[in-house]
Amino acid sequence: MTQTAQLIDIPALKNAEVKQQPFPYFTSEASLLPAGVKKVIEAFPDITQGGSFNIDDVQIQADFQDFLQDLDSPEFRQLLSEKLDIDLKDRPIMMTLRGYSRAKDGRMHTDSKTKLVTVLIYLNESWSADTGRLRILNGGSDMNDFVEEIAPGPGSLVAFKVTDNCWHGYPSYEGTRRSIQINFLSSDSAGSKHRFFHKLSAKLKALTK
């Protein structure tokens, strides 16, 4: 792991307000430094199918690898630990990529209990569509009952503690929608299980091309 983040705007994230309702979370419209965001977006792996892909299952360029090292840096872990009041120092990490949103994606859900913290960073050059914007929801019955909406623009971020009521989702959108999801997990076995199913899903997608 690298010792200091080089591309993530740590000071900006430190200044982000942590909101406690409906569950602990914070957001940032620009989580990457200006000099790095363009570089990371241009280096985003070429993913044209829906679903999540393990980092190990796609081709990674050097600039994007630097970004991944930032995300697994002690500095970033410490920031998340302090803001969300949970010790992530030695927790296993899993990173997955999405490059294309299908019409069926974005449904209201909570994350698995094997995930302790979820971080989503969007890596699109811009976002003008009314749909496809992530919503922090008050519950799982109404997509329009939300407290905040996050546009998946260049470097926008949302991070939250996984709780029983961490409902989120987005109104249906079909098209390019690039993001990286970072999860800090409860155990190594949980990580192995998640990665296995993502890998299996990627193989099935390849067979149906």
Rosetta blueprint (number, residue, H / E / L):
1 M L
2 T L
3 Q L
4 T L
5 A L
6 Q L
7 L L
8 I E
9 D L
10 I H
11 P H
12 A H
13 L H
14 K H
15 N L
16 A L
17 E L
18 V L
19 K E
20 Q L
21 Q L
22 P L
23 F L
24 P L
25 Y E
26 F E
27 T E
28 S E
29 E L
30 A L
31 S L
32 L E
33 L L
34 P H
35 A H
36 G H
37 V H
38 K H
39 K H
40 V H
41 I H
42 E H
43 A L
44 F L
45 P L
46 D L
47 I L
48 T L
49 Q L
50 G E
51 G L
52 S L
53 F E
54 N E
55 I H
56 D H
57 D H
58 V L
59 Q L
60 I L
61 Q L
62 A H
63 D H
64 F H
65 Q H
66 D H
67 F H
68 L H
69 Q H
70 D H
71 L H
72 D L
73 S L
74 P H
75 E H
76 F H
77 R H
78 Q H
79 L H
80 L H
81 S H
82 E H
83 K H
84 L H
85 D L
86 I L
87 D L
88 L L
89 K L
90 D L
91 R L
92 P L
93 I E
94 M E
95 M E
96 T E
97 L E
98 R E
99 G E
100 Y E
101 S E
102 R L
103 A L
104 K L
105 D L
106 G L
107 R L
108 M L
109 H E
110 T L
111 D L
112 S L
113 K L
114 T L
115 K E
116 L E
117 V E
118 T E
119 V E
120 L E
121 I E
122 Y E
123 L E
124 N L
125 E L
126 S L
127 W L
128 S L
129 A L
130 D L
131 T L
132 G L
133 R L
134 L E
135 R E
136 I E
137 L E
138 N L
139 G L
140 G L
141 S L
142 D L
143 M L
144 N L
145 D L
146 F E
147 V E
148 E E
149 E E
150 I E
151 A L
152 P L
153 G L
154 P E
155 G E
156 S E
157 L E
158 V E
159 A E
160 F E
161 K E
162 V L
163 T L
164 D L
165 N L
166 C L
167 W L
168 H E
169 G E
170 Y L
171 P L
172 S L
173 Y L
174 E L
175 G E
176 T E
177 R E
178 R E
179 S E
180 I E
181 Q E
182 I E
183 N E
184 F E
185 L E
186 S L
187 S L
188 D H
189 S H
190 A H
191 G H
192 S H
193 K H
194 H H
195 R H
196 F H
197 F H
198 H H
199 K H
200 L H
201 S H
202 A H
203 K H
204 L H
205 K H
206 A H
207 L H
208 T L
209 K L
